[in-house]
Amino acid sequence: MKDPALLEATGSEPLTYEEEVEMQQGWHLDENKCTFIVHAREECGYVRNGEFESTGTQTEKSNATNTSFRVENNLDAMIGDVNLFLSEINDDDDEIDANEKLKITELNTDIPTEEGESSTKPLIQAEIDIMIARKDYQGKGLGRAATCTMLKYGATKLGIHRFFCRINEDNLNSIRLFKSIGFQQCGYAACFKQVELELRKPLPQMENIFNNHGGSYSMIPCSI
């Protein structure tokens, strides 16, 4: 992660390996952050029956109950990451009109409190960013698939009602990617020359969008 163009596009700073490990450990403990590393499937190996196996039939390995994925065996297969930064939606935000507030309220769910009374569950939004760092894997649709997978996970597993992203105005590829998924521009920060895009739809509609654009995932045991 030392490419100047990539650092500028992602708004990142170059980190040493030790700094990267420390940051990831902090994120692991932070309930408001969610991060996944993107790996190139064809370069990954798995541990089956205690033995490491290099690339092969990935479907068979993913479906096997005695198969696990070890990060330390797949460092060279890392090609990028995708992240969510969670926060509560502020219903009093002046940028949300009355109709939009009604839509948000309809999506909310009342949950019982310890005293047995009904309480409104906070509505959650998340800023998303995606990076495919290795140039040999850029332009192959992996960024779209990883983005949709993360969005689907966030909507179905984390209960996120609104997704948004902030992108440099000259990063046309990223802007096109998010607009093709269904994001719409909702703001512009002239001082940073960034556009803000958002996606706010009922869960069934979001699931259809993510599925149609290649968003899917399966769970296998993973260890460092």
DOBAPA-627658 format. One record per residue (C-alpha): residue number from 1; residue in one letter; chain; y negated, z negated, x negated. Coordinates in Angstrom, 3 decimals, always signed. Example, Ala and Ser with C-alpha at 12.3 -4.5 7.8 and 13.67 -1.06 7.14 Angstrom:
2
ATOM roro torpa pake        v        w        u
ATOM    1     A    A   +4.500   -7.800  -12.300
ATOM    2     S    A   +1.060   -7.140  -13.670
This chain:
224
ATOM roro torpa pake        v        w        u
ATOM    1     M    A   +0.000   +0.000   +0.000
ATOM    2     K    A   -2.499   +1.088   -2.637
ATOM    3     D    A   -3.505   +4.497   -1.279
ATOM    4     P    A   -7.334   +4.356   -0.829
ATOM    5     A    A   -7.222   +6.658   +2.220
ATOM    6     L    A   -4.553   +4.518   +3.858
ATOM    7     L    A   -6.425   +1.304   +3.122
ATOM    8     E    A   -9.589   +2.731   +4.693
ATOM    9     A    A   -7.781   +4.084   +7.758
ATOM   10     T    A   -6.093   +0.740   +8.434
ATOM   11     G    A   -8.995   -1.484   +7.394
ATOM   12     S    A   -6.704   -3.234   +4.909
ATOM   13     E    A   -7.091   -4.812   +1.498
ATOM   14     P    A   -4.637   -4.295   -1.378
ATOM   15     L    A   -2.304   -7.292   -1.717
ATOM   16     T    A   +0.037   -8.446   -4.430
ATOM   17     Y    A   +3.685   -8.964   -3.521
ATOM   18     E    A   +3.172  -12.745   -3.478
ATOM   19     E    A   +0.132  -12.409   -1.183
ATOM   20     E    A   +2.094  -10.139   +1.137
ATOM   21     V    A   +4.972  -12.632   +1.373
ATOM   22     E    A   +2.539  -15.487   +2.065
ATOM   23     M    A   +0.817  -13.479   +4.801
ATOM   24     Q    A   +4.118  -12.559   +6.474
ATOM   25     Q    A   +5.226  -16.192   +6.431
ATOM   26     G    A   +1.970  -17.200   +8.083
ATOM   27     W    A   +2.348  -14.530  +10.735
ATOM   28     H    A   +5.895  -15.654  +11.458
ATOM   29     L    A   +4.573  -19.068  +12.474
ATOM   30     D    A   +1.548  -17.749  +14.400
ATOM   31     E    A   +2.204  -17.458  +18.157
ATOM   32     N    A   -0.697  -15.021  +18.519
ATOM   33     K    A   +0.684  -12.428  +16.105
ATOM   34     C    A   +3.722  -10.213  +16.342
ATOM   35     T    A   +4.729   -7.812  +13.588
ATOM   36     F    A   +7.639   -5.447  +13.000
ATOM   37     I    A   +8.459   -3.460   +9.880
ATOM   38     V    A   +9.300   +0.203  +10.448
ATOM   39     H    A  +12.330   +1.429   +8.494
ATOM   40     A    A  +13.631   +4.952   +7.993
ATOM   41     R    A  +16.972   +4.831   +9.806
ATOM   42     E    A  +18.661   +7.438   +7.616
ATOM   43     E    A  +17.888   +5.353   +4.521
ATOM   44     C    A  +19.131   +2.053   +5.916
ATOM   45     G    A  +22.388   +0.314   +5.150
ATOM   46     Y    A  +24.175   -2.426   +7.091
ATOM   47     V    A  +26.491   -5.312   +6.362
ATOM   48     R    A  +29.793   -5.039   +8.194
ATOM   49     N    A  +32.646   -7.488   +7.746
ATOM   50     G    A  +30.715   -9.043   +4.869
ATOM   51     E    A  +30.436   -5.767   +2.943
ATOM   52     F    A  +27.289   -3.681   +2.516
ATOM   53     E    A  +27.580   -0.090   +3.717
ATOM   54     S    A  +24.969   +2.521   +2.867
ATOM   55     T    A  +23.828   +5.256   +5.256
ATOM   56     G    A  +26.354   +6.533   +7.750
ATOM   57     T    A  +26.886   +6.612  +11.488
ATOM   58     Q    A  +24.061   +4.345  +12.612
ATOM   59     T    A  +25.089   +4.271  +16.290
ATOM   60     E    A  +28.498   +2.868  +15.440
ATOM   61     K    A  +26.982   +0.236  +13.181
ATOM   62     S    A  +24.320   -0.786  +15.699
ATOM   63     N    A  +26.921   -1.207  +18.445
ATOM   64     A    A  +29.354   -3.212  +16.336
ATOM   65     T    A  +29.270   -6.948  +17.004
ATOM   66     N    A  +30.133   -7.729  +13.396
ATOM   67     T    A  +27.274   -5.661  +11.986
ATOM   68     S    A  +24.025   -7.116  +10.639
ATOM   69     F    A  +20.879   -5.757   +9.015
ATOM   70     R    A  +19.714   -7.367   +5.784
ATOM   71     V    A  +16.085   -6.818   +4.787
ATOM   72     E    A  +16.735   -7.404   +1.090
ATOM   73     N    A  +19.159   -4.464   +1.065
ATOM   74     N    A  +16.662   -2.119   +2.704
ATOM   75     L    A  +13.360   -2.633   +0.885
ATOM   76     D    A  +13.222   +1.032   -0.145
ATOM   77     A    A  +13.692   +2.095   +3.482
ATOM   78     M    A  +10.436   +0.429   +4.636
ATOM   79     I    A   +7.942   +3.092   +5.689
ATOM   80     G    A   +5.288   +1.180   +7.655
ATOM   81     D    A   +4.611   -1.508  +10.237
ATOM   82     V    A   +3.361   -2.049  +13.778
ATOM   83     N    A   +1.514   -5.189  +14.906
ATOM   84     L    A   +0.246   -6.985  +17.999
ATOM   85     F    A   -2.616   -9.521  +18.024
ATOM   86     L    A   -2.449  -11.534  +21.257
ATOM   87     S    A   -5.287  -13.190  +23.169
ATOM   88     E    A   -6.144  -14.182  +26.733
ATOM   89     I    A   -7.984  -11.755  +29.001
ATOM   90     N    A  -11.365  -13.094  +30.031
ATOM   91     D    A  -11.760  -12.354  +33.742
ATOM   92     D    A  -15.475  -13.136  +33.474
ATOM   93     D    A  -16.011  -10.297  +30.997
ATOM   94     D    A  -18.968   -8.222  +32.195
ATOM   95     E    A  -17.164   -5.053  +31.103
ATOM   96     I    A  -14.472   -5.614  +33.760
ATOM   97     D    A  -15.687   -4.518  +37.184
ATOM   98     A    A  -14.671   -6.104  +40.487
ATOM   99     N    A  -11.938   -3.570  +41.245
ATOM  100     E    A  -10.417   -4.028  +37.808
ATOM  101     K    A  -10.477   -7.808  +38.226
ATOM  102     L    A   -8.588   -7.368  +41.507
ATOM  103     K    A   -5.937   -5.243  +39.784
ATOM  104     I    A   -5.536   -7.866  +37.080
ATOM  105     T    A   -5.225  -10.651  +39.647
ATOM  106     E    A   -2.526   -8.722  +41.516
ATOM  107     L    A   -0.535   -8.456  +38.301
ATOM  108     N    A   -0.719  -12.196  +37.719
ATOM  109     T    A   +2.023  -14.654  +38.649
ATOM  110     D    A   +1.593  -18.169  +39.974
ATOM  111     I    A   +3.705  -20.717  +38.151
ATOM  112     P    A   +4.396  -24.341  +39.183
ATOM  113     T    A   +2.829  -27.131  +37.177
ATOM  114     E    A   +4.578  -30.349  +36.231
ATOM  115     E    A   +3.034  -31.975  +39.318
ATOM  116     G    A   +4.534  -29.276  +41.526
ATOM  117     E    A   +1.211  -27.568  +42.186
ATOM  118     S    A   +0.589  -23.861  +41.735
ATOM  119     S    A   -1.258  -22.767  +38.624
ATOM  120     T    A   -2.491  -19.392  +37.441
ATOM  121     K    A   -0.718  -18.112  +34.348
ATOM  122     P    A   -3.159  -16.771  +31.731
ATOM  123     L    A   -3.262  -12.991  +31.486
ATOM  124     I    A   -2.470  -11.754  +28.004
ATOM  125     Q    A   -3.902   -8.770  +26.146
ATOM  126     A    A   -2.992   -7.487  +22.714
ATOM  127     E    A   -4.652   -5.357  +20.077
ATOM  128     I    A   -2.139   -2.997  +18.503
ATOM  129     D    A   -2.154   -1.176  +15.188
ATOM  130     I    A   +0.411   +1.139  +13.636
ATOM  131     M    A   +0.844   +2.420  +10.106
ATOM  132     I    A   +3.332   +4.907   +8.670
ATOM  133     A    A   +2.576   +4.465   +4.976
ATOM  134     R    A   +5.014   +6.885   +3.362
ATOM  135     K    A   +3.610  +10.397   +3.513
ATOM  136     D    A   +7.075  +11.996   +3.625
ATOM  137     Y    A   +7.589  +10.327   +7.017
ATOM  138     Q    A   +4.167  +11.090   +8.497
ATOM  139     G    A   +3.771  +13.770  +11.157
ATOM  140     K    A   +7.353  +13.409  +12.389
ATOM  141     G    A   +6.699  +11.455  +15.579
ATOM  142     L    A   +7.773   +8.131  +14.086
ATOM  143     G    A   +4.346   +6.579  +14.633
ATOM  144     R    A   +4.475   +7.473  +18.334
ATOM  145     A    A   +8.032   +6.144  +18.720
ATOM  146     A    A   +7.229   +2.898  +16.881
ATOM  147     T    A   +4.046   +2.423  +18.921
ATOM  148     C    A   +5.813   +2.957  +22.251
ATOM  149     T    A   +8.644   +0.674  +21.208
ATOM  150     M    A   +6.198   -2.108  +20.340
ATOM  151     L    A   +4.230   -1.561  +23.557
ATOM  152     K    A   +7.406   -1.738  +25.626
ATOM  153     Y    A   +8.497   -4.899  +23.832
ATOM  154     G    A   +5.064   -6.453  +24.368
ATOM  155     A    A   +4.951   -5.578  +28.061
ATOM  156     T    A   +8.529   -6.537  +28.959
ATOM  157     K    A   +9.195   -9.459  +26.599
ATOM  158     L    A   +5.740  -10.948  +26.007
ATOM  159     G    A   +4.157  -10.261  +29.413
ATOM  160     I    A   +1.154   -8.373  +28.043
ATOM  161     H    A   -1.069   -6.854  +30.747
ATOM  162     R    A   -3.567   -4.949  +28.608
ATOM  163     F    A   -3.246   -3.183  +25.265
ATOM  164     F    A   -6.180   -1.958  +23.200
ATOM  165     C    A   -6.872   -0.569  +19.743
ATOM  166     R    A   -9.895   -0.004  +17.543
ATOM  167     I    A   -9.836   +3.178  +15.451
ATOM  168     N    A  -12.265   +4.722  +12.987
ATOM  169     E    A  -13.938   +7.650  +14.738
ATOM  170     D    A  -12.860  +10.092  +12.008
ATOM  171     N    A   -9.183   +9.062  +12.299
ATOM  172     L    A   -8.502  +11.860  +14.762
ATOM  173     N    A   -4.716  +11.755  +14.433
ATOM  174     S    A   -4.538   +8.132  +15.572
ATOM  175     I    A   -6.994   +8.730  +18.407
ATOM  176     R    A   -4.921  +11.683  +19.631
ATOM  177     L    A   -1.729   +9.633  +19.390
ATOM  178     F    A   -2.987   +6.799  +21.579
ATOM  179     K    A   -4.665   +9.113  +24.082
ATOM  180     S    A   -1.443  +11.103  +24.436
ATOM  181     I    A   +0.336   +7.878  +25.418
ATOM  182     G    A   -2.237   +7.159  +28.112
ATOM  183     F    A   -4.924   +5.088  +26.381
ATOM  184     Q    A   -8.510   +5.747  +27.465
ATOM  185     Q    A  -11.724   +5.076  +25.593
ATOM  186     C    A  -13.414   +1.904  +26.814
ATOM  187     G    A  -15.945   +1.222  +24.078
ATOM  188     Y    A  -17.638   +2.316  +20.867
ATOM  189     A    A  -18.947   +0.187  +17.981
ATOM  190     A    A  -21.681   +2.204  +16.299
ATOM  191     C    A  -22.062   -0.279  +13.433
ATOM  192     F    A  -18.404   +0.151  +12.469
ATOM  193     K    A  -18.107   +3.767  +13.683
ATOM  194     Q    A  -15.043   +2.768  +15.692
ATOM  195     V    A  -13.843   +3.760  +19.131
ATOM  196     E    A  -11.954   +1.300  +21.332
ATOM  197     L    A   -9.144   +2.582  +23.537
ATOM  198     E    A   -7.189   +0.633  +26.151
ATOM  199     L    A   -4.110   +0.883  +28.342
ATOM  200     R    A   -3.998   -1.302  +31.431
ATOM  201     K    A   -1.402   -0.380  +34.047
ATOM  202     P    A   +1.250   -2.144  +36.160
ATOM  203     L    A   +4.429   -2.854  +34.225
ATOM  204     P    A   +6.619   -0.175  +35.924
ATOM  205     Q    A   +4.085   +2.533  +35.037
ATOM  206     M    A   +3.835   +1.298  +31.455
ATOM  207     E    A   +7.620   +1.254  +31.082
ATOM  208     N    A   +7.823   +4.874  +32.251
ATOM  209     I    A   +5.123   +5.917  +29.786
ATOM  210     F    A   +6.808   +4.186  +26.857
ATOM  211     N    A  +10.274   +5.496  +27.750
ATOM  212     N    A   +9.008   +9.080  +28.077
ATOM  213     H    A   +7.444   +8.923  +24.617
ATOM  214     G    A  +10.491   +7.583  +22.797
ATOM  215     G    A   +9.967   +3.861  +23.095
ATOM  216     S    A  +13.308   +2.047  +23.022
ATOM  217     Y    A  +14.952   -0.664  +21.022
ATOM  218     S    A  +18.219   -2.548  +20.605
ATOM  219     M    A  +18.905   -5.910  +19.009
ATOM  220     I    A  +21.165   -6.496  +16.017
ATOM  221     P    A  +21.309   -9.626  +13.820
ATOM  222     C    A  +18.750   -9.513  +11.013
ATOM  223     S    A  +18.266  -11.720   +7.970
ATOM  224     I    A  +16.064  -11.770   +4.892
